[in-house]
């Protein structure tokens, strides 16, 4: 271990005045194969946070769960993965050397789809003095024994095979500004002879050319499918594979430019060989594009070469050459344990230089880097947003949901306002003329109808808008003409008009129920509320149910947002601010009447006489309740004490979502301690931290540290899945698999909420 590496595998992480002890006994199956542990953080050659993975590639005795899928899957997945990317490329890189090339510009899809949903296919083979060695794969000796390091914009693999040393460095360049970026990555290969005799070496690396829109191939309808065109050499050292879309029925694909669920115009995959490397096309039952090099290395000699892998909607050689030109400069730079574009990454990411705690500084730099790499430009809206990730985008192909997009952009009001602004425009372009904010879309901007009718999308839009105006004072976002949804069918109006309509939709369409609290419809933040606890008929719940989370959010945001609107000095703000404050006063009066002398607010009213959270606490409303300025310090302390006693006792990372969740027979995912039935959620603990910060800054810092990856590694030292990213939810102490989740990462929430809370807490420190 180098002096710059920080090993959190074996030691505890100090929180507040004492050590937060590990809260679970680690089962024997999870123990790593050696004393080396699962790995360690270190600073790359340019001072950016990076991780060296040293654990196994397979976890054969992992417990099995269901999550969102209808078939069993491992809680601790095989072949750990990291995410690289920019606004035009998402690249999932695995510890085995495998990678998945994802495009999210139009429909979420993979360019090198494997047989499994969550997979990609690529191969790297080195032949040394006639003996062949596979460098990529979960079971081969070379990938298992290789050194694996991952960081901002890079994945590096170092192999030792006899006297030969081979290095593979995958590098992604950051996007210079919103909507831009290079839809390709650079692969640099170094071959070195450390022996005393010459070595004859042949190297071949290829990528499977198979386009597959996320989820579409596994649906029963098989409405569309994609086939390979004849691959071709399209210029000097350039090979291209295009794809053709096929429809099962006429009119599956609408005219070009209109929203649709299935991709009729998939991009082409290409490989550009650089320098002495030669391009390769392998044709059989499948098509593989790649690059190769043959050489003889004398004792002590080394040879470097490089190639570029990417995709382009315009498959002309001129356009592809332009893409590759932007990356070719990286091939000329010295090989490092960092991205070939590390200087650009270092310039783009905030340094957090004034943070004296190395763990905090490293994680906040890491969180910023991950979110920047997750951010994706969407052609239909011509906006760049940070997707939620996990199952939504990377498996199902949904861009979901508007509430998530708003939350994930909050820290970028501080670090990259242009990205936060683009997210606001995206949400406004997803808004109907009556103020309804669509929940999600698939394919090319296609929004489907579903039973889920959420009541909180406008509130999360207000959350992001208030923070954006507070940090930037940029009111021009409201002056602009912005289109309605769908873009090809509706007109446009100013941001002010959109804001007025979204507020009217909240107040007059969603409305309030019998207790004058904001209605639930069938779900608020909790997407499964209508599916799990509620036994009432759908129509009855929709008309009567009220959400205490919605109400608490509205009370907080309808103070913050009018305050920011007043700062603009615009005439348009006056009537809006007045209406918002009047509505807030009505809600606050109803809230106080409902709370009475209770120590914590209820979760929801399902009918006039029936509520949830009457005697058992749910976390959803508590974080925003603590942010209500009219609540006294004494009452906030009393509420926090209830949260700590009922929701935090025995928990490693923070408060779970429910105190005593029941067992449902409707889904495997509904067992106690799992997801919306008592799991731990970053998106609920973030608001809790900010609520606590209004009266106890020391405690809020303690809660933030508890939610960090460093604490996860200390609490669950033999799980890789929460060390550098996580899913949106993990199982709480009420589950037999606490600390784990069968849901695929990467997710923006474990990065976005800790980063946003950190920025807000540091801002409060400066003010204090």
VOGU-3710 file (C-alpha; in Angstrom, 3 decimals, decimal comma):
1> xxxxxxxxxx> 0,000/0,000/0,000  1,398/3,376/-0,980  1,633/6,289/1,406  -1,250/7,954/-0,414  -3,649/5,034/0,046  -6,231/5,112/2,822  -7,393/1,649/3,912  -10,884/1,636/5,405  -11,205/-2,139/5,251  -10,116/-2,948/8,803
11> xxxxxxxxxx> -10,423/0,149/10,915  -13,441/1,916/12,309  -14,572/5,324/11,163  -14,958/7,948/13,888  -18,313/9,697/14,020  -18,841/12,617/16,361  -17,430/11,903/19,801  -17,205/8,115/19,469  -16,712/5,236/17,105  -19,676/3,949/15,162
21> xxxxxxxxxx> -19,399/0,233/15,769  -20,185/-2,327/13,096  -23,772/-3,370/13,597  -23,777/-6,738/11,909  -21,806/-9,931/12,088  -20,312/-10,661/8,663  -21,288/-14,131/7,410  -18,482/-16,528/6,576  -19,374/-16,652/2,891  -18,517/-12,949/2,505
31> xxxxxxxxxx> -14,963/-13,169/3,811  -12,382/-12,202/1,180  -9,879/-14,835/0,054  -6,870/-13,122/1,627  -5,883/-10,642/4,292  -5,579/-7,992/1,579  -9,272/-7,194/1,925  -11,432/-5,729/-0,809  -9,233/-2,753/-1,618  -8,386/0,794/-0,684
41> xxxxxxxxxx> -8,816/4,398/-1,737  -5,800/6,295/-3,045  -5,000/9,509/-4,899  -4,270/8,985/-8,584  -1,228/10,550/-10,232  -3,106/13,829/-10,578  -4,413/13,935/-7,020  -7,964/12,769/-7,797  -9,793/10,147/-5,735  -9,438/6,591/-7,035
51> xxxxxxxxxx> -9,996/3,052/-5,808  -7,830/-0,056/-6,027  -10,006/-3,152/-6,049  -8,287/-6,221/-4,567  -11,197/-8,557/-3,863  -12,578/-11,599/-5,657  -14,487/-11,531/-8,928  -17,117/-14,058/-7,852  -19,254/-14,270/-4,724  -20,808/-17,716/-5,164
61> xxxxxxxxxx> -22,370/-17,956/-1,699  -24,067/-14,561/-1,779  -27,633/-14,561/-0,487  -30,336/-14,446/-3,124  -33,068/-11,836/-3,444  -35,612/-10,592/-5,935  -35,579/-6,800/-5,884  -37,447/-5,540/-8,941  -36,892/-8,673/-10,995  -39,123/-11,723/-11,297
71> xxxxxxxxxx> -36,215/-14,120/-10,918  -33,641/-14,646/-8,172  -30,446/-12,617/-8,244  -27,417/-12,240/-6,020  -27,390/-9,616/-3,323  -23,634/-9,283/-3,645  -23,199/-9,343/-7,394  -20,265/-10,895/-9,191  -17,677/-8,846/-11,056  -17,754/-5,460/-9,228
81> xxxxxxxxxx> -18,177/-2,452/-11,464  -17,340/1,240/-11,773  -18,895/3,894/-13,989  -16,975/6,128/-16,392  -18,540/8,629/-18,725  -19,348/12,113/-19,885  -22,510/13,792/-21,159  -22,464/11,696/-24,360  -21,178/8,331/-23,084  -21,794/5,913/-20,221
91> xxxxxxxxxx> -19,217/3,171/-19,776  -19,665/0,502/-17,079  -16,253/-1,072/-16,397  -15,955/-4,314/-14,455  -13,156/-5,677/-12,277  -12,766/-8,528/-14,777  -11,929/-6,096/-17,575  -15,344/-6,520/-19,164  -17,246/-3,341/-20,038  -20,705/-2,203/-21,149
101> xxxxxxxxxx> -20,994/0,638/-23,672  -24,244/2,500/-23,019  -25,830/5,264/-25,028  -28,489/7,409/-23,389  -28,765/10,193/-25,954  -32,074/8,890/-27,306  -33,149/5,479/-26,015  -31,026/3,845/-23,320  -29,235/1,003/-25,077  -26,037/-1,023/-25,152
111> xxxxxxxxxx> -23,744/-1,100/-28,147  -22,053/-4,381/-27,105  -24,943/-6,190/-25,416  -24,165/-9,583/-23,879  -26,548/-12,478/-23,311  -27,628/-11,194/-19,903  -29,507/-7,923/-19,445  -26,770/-6,327/-17,353  -23,758/-7,216/-19,522  -21,480/-6,281/-22,359
121> xxxxxxxxxx> -19,006/-8,325/-24,384  -15,412/-7,432/-25,137  -12,246/-9,492/-25,392  -8,524/-8,869/-24,972  -6,067/-11,638/-25,886  -2,281/-11,582/-25,756  -0,201/-14,322/-27,382  3,324/-14,566/-25,977  5,785/-16,819/-27,804  2,844/-18,752/-29,223
131> xxxxxxxxxx> 0,907/-19,178/-25,966  -2,453/-17,401/-25,732  -3,717/-15,656/-22,591  -7,167/-14,141/-22,034  -6,957/-10,788/-20,244  -10,696/-10,210/-19,879  -13,194/-12,466/-18,148  -14,446/-13,395/-14,734  -12,746/-16,817/-14,477  -9,367/-16,487/-16,207
141> xxxxxxxxxx> -6,187/-16,375/-14,097  -4,859/-13,180/-15,687  -7,909/-11,021/-14,887  -8,180/-12,464/-11,389  -4,534/-11,769/-10,587  -4,339/-8,371/-12,287  -4,083/-5,081/-10,423  -7,309/-3,136/-10,888  -7,622/0,618/-10,324  -10,512/2,928/-11,108
151> xxxxxxxxxx> -11,018/6,670/-10,823  -12,286/9,834/-12,461  -12,441/8,995/-16,150  -10,268/5,862/-16,049  -10,033/2,122/-15,452  -6,551/0,610/-15,386  -5,637/-3,097/-15,456  -2,041/-4,320/-14,997  -1,179/-7,934/-15,783  2,005/-9,961/-15,141
161> xxxxxxxxxx> 2,378/-13,048/-17,336  5,818/-14,570/-16,999  8,330/-11,924/-18,087  5,664/-9,874/-19,842  3,844/-6,944/-18,261  0,708/-5,675/-19,966  -1,252/-2,565/-19,094  -4,744/-1,675/-20,358  -5,878/1,874/-19,577  -9,410/2,929/-20,526
171> xxxxxxxxxx> -9,879/6,698/-20,503  -12,895/8,943/-20,959  -12,596/12,696/-21,538  -14,898/15,002/-19,548  -17,518/17,081/-21,320  -16,393/20,703/-21,728  -19,940/22,043/-21,249  -23,571/20,960/-21,156  -24,930/19,068/-24,172  -21,410/18,357/-25,454
181> xxxxxxxxxx> -18,978/15,489/-25,078  -17,212/12,701/-26,921  -19,206/9,506/-27,439  -16,077/7,363/-27,369  -13,258/6,261/-25,080  -9,534/5,740/-25,517  -7,749/2,442/-24,821  -3,988/2,626/-24,287  -2,002/-0,599/-24,166  1,584/-1,033/-22,980
191> xxxxxxxxxx> 3,531/-4,232/-23,645  6,787/-4,633/-21,699  9,443/-7,349/-21,547  11,004/-7,576/-18,091  12,937/-10,730/-18,916  16,364/-11,367/-20,420  15,204/-13,032/-23,633  13,174/-11,506/-26,466  9,408/-12,023/-26,553  7,230/-12,361/-29,619
201> xxxxxxxxxx> 3,882/-10,794/-28,775  0,569/-10,514/-30,616  -2,207/-8,462/-29,015  -5,857/-8,358/-30,085  -8,696/-6,487/-28,379  -12,248/-6,523/-29,717  -15,765/-5,357/-28,870  -18,942/-7,191/-29,790  -21,124/-5,191/-32,187  -24,637/-5,859/-30,903
211> xxxxxxxxxx> -27,149/-3,050/-30,409  -29,893/-3,670/-27,877  -32,308/-1,141/-26,445  -32,575/-1,587/-22,681  -35,259/-4,095/-21,722  -36,885/-4,272/-25,172  -35,495/-7,673/-26,155  -36,915/-9,346/-23,058  -40,452/-8,028/-23,395  -43,199/-10,362/-24,557
221> xxxxxxxxxx> -44,281/-8,141/-27,420  -40,962/-8,175/-29,309  -42,298/-5,112/-31,091  -38,881/-4,254/-32,520  -35,465/-5,799/-32,962  -32,107/-4,773/-34,366  -29,703/-6,556/-36,702  -26,150/-5,952/-37,843  -25,380/-4,481/-41,224  -22,272/-5,661/-43,040
231> xxxxxxxxxx> -19,276/-4,217/-41,115  -16,911/-2,115/-43,160  -13,558/-0,436/-43,161  -14,463/3,223/-43,512  -11,112/4,944/-43,760  -7,573/4,840/-42,475  -7,528/2,426/-39,523  -11,300/2,837/-39,002  -13,877/0,022/-38,855  -17,618/0,568/-38,442
241> xxxxxxxxxx> -20,626/-1,623/-37,666  -24,081/-0,173/-38,313  -27,448/-1,566/-37,216  -30,917/-1,716/-38,739  -34,152/-1,511/-36,740  -37,074/-3,795/-37,629  -40,714/-3,448/-36,591  -43,116/-6,278/-35,869  -46,125/-4,289/-37,096  -46,594/-1,277/-39,381
251> xxxxxxxxxx> -46,556/2,131/-37,691  -44,422/0,904/-34,777  -41,956/3,639/-35,685  -43,468/7,120/-36,172  -41,999/9,791/-38,446  -38,494/11,006/-37,609  -38,435/13,638/-34,872  -41,545/12,458/-33,037  -41,457/10,834/-29,624  -41,494/7,074/-29,632
261> xxxxxxxxxx> -40,629/4,281/-27,303  -38,513/2,110/-29,587  -35,381/3,242/-31,371  -35,690/3,315/-35,152  -32,326/4,994/-35,732  -29,641/3,267/-33,637  -26,099/4,668/-33,710  -23,176/2,824/-35,272  -20,286/1,294/-33,333  -16,734/2,058/-34,457
271> xxxxxxxxxx> -13,107/1,347/-33,595  -10,279/3,617/-34,694  -6,745/2,189/-34,489  -3,974/4,700/-33,772  -0,288/4,673/-34,617  1,159/1,226/-35,307  -2,072/-0,571/-34,383  -4,221/-2,085/-37,121  -8,020/-2,335/-37,181  -9,718/-5,696/-36,981
281> xxxxxxxxxx> -13,072/-7,091/-38,105  -13,960/-10,591/-36,927  -17,010/-12,093/-38,609  -18,781/-15,299/-37,736  -22,091/-15,758/-36,021  -21,276/-12,439/-34,358  -19,335/-9,357/-35,406  -16,440/-8,028/-33,354  -14,583/-4,806/-34,071  -11,140/-4,201/-32,644
291> xxxxxxxxxx> -7,476/-3,350/-32,970  -4,338/-5,490/-33,029  -0,568/-5,268/-32,914  2,242/-7,759/-33,444  5,779/-7,055/-32,300  8,957/-8,530/-30,907  10,253/-7,023/-27,675  13,888/-7,228/-26,728  14,857/-7,593/-23,079  13,780/-4,446/-21,191
301> xxxxxxxxxx> 11,896/-3,055/-24,197  8,341/-1,753/-24,147  5,872/-0,687/-26,799  2,757/1,463/-26,484  -0,204/1,633/-28,824  -3,784/2,867/-28,638  -7,203/2,733/-30,224  -10,587/4,409/-29,761  -13,975/2,726/-29,302  -17,190/4,679/-29,645
311> xxxxxxxxxx> -20,516/5,206/-31,323  -22,045/7,816/-33,609  -25,520/8,435/-34,998  -23,849/9,744/-38,137  -21,703/6,862/-39,368  -19,885/8,861/-42,059  -16,073/8,681/-41,841  -15,869/12,480/-41,610  -18,019/12,670/-38,478  -16,332/9,690/-36,810
321> xxxxxxxxxx> -12,893/11,091/-37,578  -13,915/14,328/-35,906  -14,954/12,392/-32,782  -11,708/10,448/-32,648  -9,557/13,547/-33,178  -10,728/14,841/-29,808  -9,376/11,732/-28,071  -6,246/11,020/-30,098  -4,311/13,646/-28,139  -4,651/11,423/-25,057
331> xxxxxxxxxx> -2,693/8,684/-26,802  0,370/10,921/-26,964  0,430/11,617/-23,214  2,565/9,568/-20,786  0,881/6,498/-19,356  -0,266/7,191/-15,797  -2,412/5,742/-13,057  -5,062/8,240/-14,024  -7,138/9,116/-17,043  -5,304/10,133/-20,201
341> xxxxxxxxxx> -7,447/13,265/-19,759  -6,712/13,732/-16,044  -5,695/17,358/-16,478  -9,121/18,083/-17,931  -10,829/16,194/-15,106  -8,770/18,022/-12,500  -9,774/21,355/-14,024  -13,446/20,390/-14,101  -13,864/18,997/-10,586  -13,851/21,181/-7,457
351> xxxxxxxxxx> -10,846/20,513/-5,236  -12,534/21,086/-1,851  -9,109/22,366/-0,823  -10,403/24,047/2,320  -11,647/20,735/3,742  -9,152/19,509/6,354  -10,706/16,051/6,777  -9,167/13,793/4,092  -12,105/11,356/4,103  -14,650/14,131/3,585
361> xxxxxxxxxx> -12,527/15,808/0,925  -11,979/12,572/-0,970  -15,635/11,521/-0,901  -16,942/14,893/-2,005  -14,490/14,969/-4,916  -15,496/11,407/-5,749  -19,199/12,208/-5,550  -18,796/15,174/-7,872  -16,797/13,082/-10,340  -19,374/10,273/-10,355
371> xxxxxxxxxx> -22,305/12,632/-10,914  -20,459/14,434/-13,721  -19,795/11,068/-15,361  -23,412/9,948/-14,966  -24,835/13,139/-16,512  -26,409/12,476/-19,917  -27,561/14,639/-22,802  -31,065/13,776/-24,080  -31,699/14,614/-27,721  -35,505/14,836/-27,488
381> xxxxxxxxxx> -35,311/17,636/-24,914  -31,858/18,905/-25,946  -30,970/19,085/-22,262  -28,402/17,419/-20,015  -29,493/15,795/-16,748  -28,138/13,380/-14,153  -30,131/10,145/-14,379  -31,055/8,193/-11,284  -29,195/5,202/-12,732  -29,634/1,766/-11,126
391> xxxxxxxxxx> -32,512/-0,261/-12,518  -34,338/2,727/-13,984  -31,899/3,803/-16,661  -29,256/1,112/-16,987  -31,599/-1,890/-16,986  -35,157/-0,759/-17,748  -34,270/2,162/-19,996  -36,430/4,687/-18,111  -35,365/8,260/-17,527  -37,027/8,378/-14,133
401> xxxxxxxxxx> -38,214/10,250/-12,375  -38,628/14,038/-12,440  -38,376/14,085/-8,644  -35,067/12,219/-8,858  -33,670/14,463/-11,571  -34,431/17,494/-9,389  -32,795/16,022/-6,277  -29,678/14,894/-8,118  -29,120/18,356/-9,586  -29,213/20,138/-6,196
411> xxxxxxxxxx> -25,435/20,057/-5,570  -24,787/21,354/-9,080  -26,454/24,628/-8,144  -23,165/25,043/-6,261  -20,583/23,240/-8,420  -21,907/23,402/-12,008  -24,911/25,749/-12,316  -25,191/25,177/-16,072  -26,058/21,531/-15,404  -28,627/22,481/-12,763
421> xxxxxxxxxx> -30,143/24,993/-15,184  -30,379/22,372/-17,913  -32,154/20,048/-15,475  -34,706/22,750/-14,714  -35,317/23,247/-18,420  -35,647/19,470/-18,872  -38,332/19,275/-16,170  -40,165/22,256/-17,655  -40,066/20,628/-21,098  -41,561/17,521/-19,500
431> xxxxxxxxxx> -44,475/19,622/-18,197  -47,929/19,697/-19,782  -49,621/23,051/-20,473  -51,855/22,526/-17,428  -48,844/22,187/-15,098  -48,677/18,399/-14,825  -45,030/17,289/-14,636  -44,561/13,912/-16,282  -42,917/11,311/-14,093  -40,598/9,572/-16,565
441> xxxxxxxxxx> -40,009/8,698/-20,193  -38,569/5,864/-22,258  -37,012/5,615/-25,682  -37,043/8,908/-27,557  -39,015/11,096/-25,141  -41,982/8,708/-24,949  -44,150/8,983/-21,818  -46,463/6,066/-21,186  -49,642/6,075/-19,148  -49,654/4,015/-15,961
451> xxxxxxxxxx> -51,616/3,431/-12,784  -49,095/5,449/-10,805  -50,260/9,064/-10,455  -47,812/10,815/-8,147  -48,589/14,037/-6,327  -45,110/15,429/-5,618  -43,398/16,186/-8,936  -44,191/19,915/-8,749  -42,759/20,076/-5,228  -39,426/18,618/-6,287
461> xxxxxxxxxx> -39,291/21,052/-9,193  -39,833/23,893/-6,665  -37,050/22,405/-4,517  -34,501/22,651/-7,325  -35,715/26,021/-8,605  -35,523/27,637/-5,152  -31,968/26,373/-4,635  -30,904/27,436/-8,136  -32,237/30,969/-7,653  -30,738/31,183/-4,178
471> xxxxxxxxxx> -27,244/30,189/-5,319  -27,054/31,804/-8,761  -29,532/34,737/-8,737  -30,052/33,767/-12,381  -33,667/34,671/-13,093  -33,236/34,347/-16,858  -34,303/30,707/-16,562  -37,809/32,102/-15,984  -37,597/34,709/-18,739  -36,852/32,166/-21,474
481> xxxxxxxxxx> -39,435/30,661/-23,792  -39,549/26,942/-22,970  -41,587/24,288/-24,734  -44,281/22,100/-23,202  -44,597/18,345/-23,458  -44,779/16,807/-25,997  -42,347/19,017/-27,868  -43,737/18,258/-31,332  -47,376/18,800/-30,366  -47,447/21,733/-27,910
491> xxxxxxxxxx> -46,243/25,295/-27,972  -44,013/27,183/-25,585  -44,218/29,941/-23,013  -41,968/31,641/-20,507  -40,594/29,938/-17,440  -42,818/32,252/-15,421  -45,882/30,770/-17,132  -44,639/27,236/-16,478  -44,080/28,089/-12,829  -47,558/29,581/-12,487
501> xxxxxxxxxx> -49,106/26,505/-14,078  -47,178/24,017/-11,939  -48,191/25,883/-8,790  -51,828/25,991/-9,884  -51,677/22,264/-10,612  -50,388/21,602/-7,088  -52,938/23,835/-5,376  -56,030/23,354/-7,535  -55,654/20,020/-9,331  -53,885/17,897/-6,718
511> xxxxxxxxxx> -55,533/19,978/-4,037  -56,184/19,210/-0,401  -58,297/16,571/1,296  -60,677/16,383/4,255  -58,027/17,577/6,732  -56,931/20,394/4,387  -53,587/18,636/3,838  -52,033/18,083/0,399  -53,537/15,061/-1,306  -51,605/11,860/-1,879
521> xxxxxxxxxx> -53,380/10,774/-5,072  -52,017/7,252/-5,139  -48,390/7,923/-4,208  -45,980/10,684/-3,282  -42,240/10,037/-2,822  -43,156/6,456/-1,956  -43,934/4,893/-5,332  -45,296/1,732/-3,742  -47,649/3,387/-1,287  -50,734/2,511/-3,327
531> xxxxxxxxxx> -49,451/-1,015/-3,869  -48,321/-2,131/-0,413  -50,117/-0,790/2,660  -53,376/0,534/1,246  -56,365/-1,802/0,992  -58,909/0,818/-0,065  -60,237/0,919/-3,630  -57,992/2,834/-5,965  -60,563/5,536/-6,748  -61,375/6,111/-3,062
541> xxxxxxxxxx> -57,750/6,595/-2,116  -57,127/8,873/-5,082  -59,891/11,253/-4,095  -59,450/11,307/-0,309  -55,922/10,298/0,806  -53,617/13,046/2,117  -49,809/13,067/2,375  -48,038/14,555/5,381  -44,774/14,426/3,414  -46,261/16,501/0,601
551> xxxxxxxxxx> -47,661/18,937/3,133  -44,377/19,353/5,007  -42,493/19,846/1,719  -45,016/22,420/0,531  -44,810/24,386/3,789  -41,010/24,537/3,520  -40,773/25,216/-0,210  -43,618/27,731/-0,395  -41,600/29,868/1,972  -38,222/29,364/0,303
561> xxxxxxxxxx> -39,384/29,823/-3,282  -41,391/33,061/-2,807  -38,427/34,504/-0,896  -36,221/33,805/-3,901  -38,807/35,082/-6,383  -39,055/38,365/-4,473  -35,284/38,762/-4,854  -35,724/38,918/-8,633  -37,624/42,203/-8,448  -39,779/41,086/-11,396
571> xxxxxxxxxx> -43,410/42,056/-11,746  -44,274/38,452/-12,603  -43,065/37,382/-9,159  -45,476/39,497/-7,110  -48,735/37,703/-7,797  -47,060/34,305/-7,710  -45,355/34,972/-4,375  -48,568/36,234/-2,842  -50,538/33,182/-3,993  -47,851/30,809/-2,737
581> xxxxxxxxxx> -47,718/32,460/0,677  -51,487/32,428/1,046  -51,614/28,729/0,211  -48,720/28,042/2,573  -50,570/29,757/5,426  -53,566/27,491/4,842  -51,365/24,405/4,847  -49,440/25,500/7,946  -52,675/25,993/9,879  -53,900/22,543/8,833
591> xxxxxxxxxx> -50,496/21,029/9,661  -50,464/22,511/13,163  -54,012/21,352/13,795  -53,162/17,834/12,675  -49,901/17,690/14,639  -51,414/18,983/17,851  -49,300/17,833/20,775  -47,967/14,792/18,954  -44,207/14,258/19,072  -44,086/13,358/15,362
601> xxxxxxxxxx> -46,397/13,898/12,384  -48,479/11,136/10,896  -47,490/9,605/7,569  -50,785/9,941/5,695  -54,542/10,005/5,980  -56,197/7,302/3,864  -59,742/8,301/4,743  -61,224/10,882/7,055  -60,882/8,547/10,057  -58,003/6,239/9,059
611> xxxxxxxxxx> -54,331/7,193/9,077  -50,906/5,611/8,770  -48,209/6,555/11,255  -50,624/7,191/14,090  -48,481/5,418/16,672  -45,511/4,231/14,609  -43,212/6,664/12,903  -42,491/6,802/9,169  -39,440/8,776/8,024  -40,967/10,399/4,919
621> xxxxxxxxxx> -42,376/13,602/6,497  -39,811/14,028/9,271  -36,906/15,635/7,378  -39,082/18,405/5,960  -41,002/18,794/9,226  -37,689/19,639/10,904  -37,105/22,342/8,267  -40,341/24,217/9,056  -39,130/27,504/10,606  -42,235/27,948/12,754
631> xxxxxxxxxx> -41,496/24,737/14,646  -39,717/25,525/17,906  -36,280/24,185/18,745  -37,745/22,196/21,625  -40,264/20,468/19,356  -37,580/19,717/16,786  -35,375/18,160/19,448  -38,334/16,095/20,610  -39,044/14,934/17,061  -35,398/14,030/16,417
641> xxxxxxxxxx> -35,317/12,024/19,634  -38,243/9,968/18,347  -36,504/9,405/15,012  -33,300/8,309/16,716  -35,084/5,963/19,120  -37,526/4,440/16,671  -35,713/4,546/13,293  -31,970/4,701/13,988  -31,450/2,218/16,796  -29,380/-0,629/15,356
651> xxxxxxxxxx> -28,950/1,040/11,963  -25,508/1,609/10,456  -26,074/4,419/7,970  -28,972/6,433/9,326  -32,718/6,266/9,765  -34,723/3,542/8,091  -37,970/4,386/6,320  -40,453/2,740/8,733  -40,505/1,800/12,390  -42,276/-1,583/12,296
661> xxxxxxxxxx> -43,023/-2,586/8,706  -45,328/-5,579/8,266  -44,871/-8,626/6,092  -46,832/-8,457/2,832  -47,630/-11,404/0,617  -47,743/-9,348/-2,580  -44,053/-9,235/-3,464  -40,691/-10,521/-2,355  -39,502/-6,923/-2,279  -42,068/-6,146/0,437
671> xxxxxxxxxx> -40,428/-8,105/3,255  -39,672/-6,044/6,389  -36,548/-3,922/6,122  -36,537/-3,861/2,326  -36,948/-0,764/0,178  -40,293/1,056/0,749  -41,078/-1,379/3,533  -38,485/-0,209/6,040  -35,260/0,042/4,035  -32,609/2,744/4,342
681> xxxxxxxxxx> -32,940/5,536/1,744  -30,419/8,259/0,897  -33,205/10,469/-0,471  -34,970/10,445/2,920  -31,881/10,843/5,080  -30,617/13,834/3,076  -33,609/16,032/3,995  -33,329/14,735/7,574  -29,744/16,007/7,791  -30,791/19,422/6,495
691> xxxxxxxxxx> -33,664/19,508/8,969  -31,377/18,715/11,888  -28,979/21,424/10,670  -31,613/24,071/11,433  -31,077/23,550/15,159  -28,065/21,252/15,777  -25,154/21,602/13,337  -22,909/19,182/15,242  -25,529/16,465/15,029  -26,123/17,116/11,323
701> xxxxxxxxxx> -22,408/16,617/10,593  -22,519/13,366/12,544  -25,471/12,175/10,466  -23,693/13,098/7,243  -20,594/11,121/8,218  -22,818/8,203/9,017  -24,151/8,188/5,433  -20,696/8,161/3,794  -19,004/5,331/1,920  -16,229/5,296/4,538
711> xxxxxxxxxx> -18,741/4,410/7,221  -20,307/1,767/4,999  -16,890/0,118/4,551  -16,350/0,187/8,294  -19,806/-1,160/9,116  -19,837/-3,805/6,364  -16,139/-4,441/5,696  -16,628/-7,403/3,368  -19,292/-5,994/1,050  -18,025/-4,262/-2,074
721> xxxxxxxxxx> -21,411/-2,941/-3,180  -21,452/0,163/-0,957  -17,796/1,192/-0,896  -17,768/3,592/-3,849  -21,430/3,732/-4,906  -24,727/2,157/-3,914  -28,324/1,670/-4,938  -31,027/4,150/-3,942  -31,953/1,924/-0,996  -30,242/-0,769/1,059
731> xxxxxxxxxx> -31,759/-3,235/3,468  -31,994/-2,121/7,073  -31,407/-3,957/10,342  -34,910/-5,439/10,069  -33,750/-7,585/7,159  -31,545/-10,664/7,425  -29,428/-9,157/4,633  -28,860/-5,729/6,162  -26,383/-3,562/4,289  -27,056/-5,313/0,982
741> xxxxxxxxxx> -29,452/-4,878/-1,908  -30,237/-6,911/-5,018  -30,746/-3,664/-6,951  -28,054/-2,684/-9,421  -25,968/0,489/-8,813  -24,720/3,023/-9,839  -27,291/5,383/-8,327  -27,037/9,164/-8,140  -28,630/9,413/-4,669  -25,686/8,045/-2,616
751> xxxxxxxxxx> -23,529/10,677/-4,335  -25,914/13,592/-4,764  -27,452/13,790/-1,289  -24,202/13,549/0,735  -22,600/16,102/-1,597  -25,523/18,507/-1,349  -25,737/18,163/2,433  -22,001/18,770/2,692  -22,193/21,931/0,585  -25,118/23,269/2,607
761> xxxxxxxx> -23,485/22,482/5,949  -20,225/24,155/4,886  -22,205/27,173/3,727  -23,925/27,377/7,115  -20,538/27,168/8,846  -19,301/30,173/6,886  -22,425/32,145/7,767  -22,078/31,190/11,431
//
